[in-house]
Amino acid sequence: MPGCGSRWNLHVHHITFRSQGGTDEPENETTVCISCHQRAIHKGYIRVTGSAPGDLVWEMGVSPIHPQIARYVNGLRVAA
C-alpha cells in the first residue's frame, strides 16, 4: 500500500471481497499490514480496486462527505 513501509504482520487482502464474489486468484489479492487492513481498508477509509500486481488503484481518504486525500495508480500518485 502506498505510504506504508511495514514489513511485519502482513495480511492477504482480497481486492474484490470474497463475500462479494471475489476469488483467491493471485490477481485478486494484495498484501497489506494488519493495521492498514483492519483500521483503514475494512473500515472504509482506503479503497483498492483493479488487478494485482500491476494494475491496482489505491484511493486514500475515501468518504462520501469529504474530498479524497490521494489516489495512486500502479504505484504513482495521480490527481485525486
RASUL-V775267 format. One record per helix or strand. SS is the DSSP state (alpha for helix, beta for strand). FROM is the first residue (numbers start at 0). TO is the last residue. If there is no record, write none. Layout:
BEGIN
ss=SS from=FROM to=TO
ss=SS from=FROM to=TO
END
This chain:
BEGIN
ss=beta from=9 to=13
ss=alpha from=17 to=19
ss=alpha from=25 to=27
ss=beta from=28 to=32
ss=alpha from=33 to=40
ss=beta from=45 to=50
ss=beta from=54 to=59
ss=beta from=69 to=72
ss=beta from=75 to=77
END
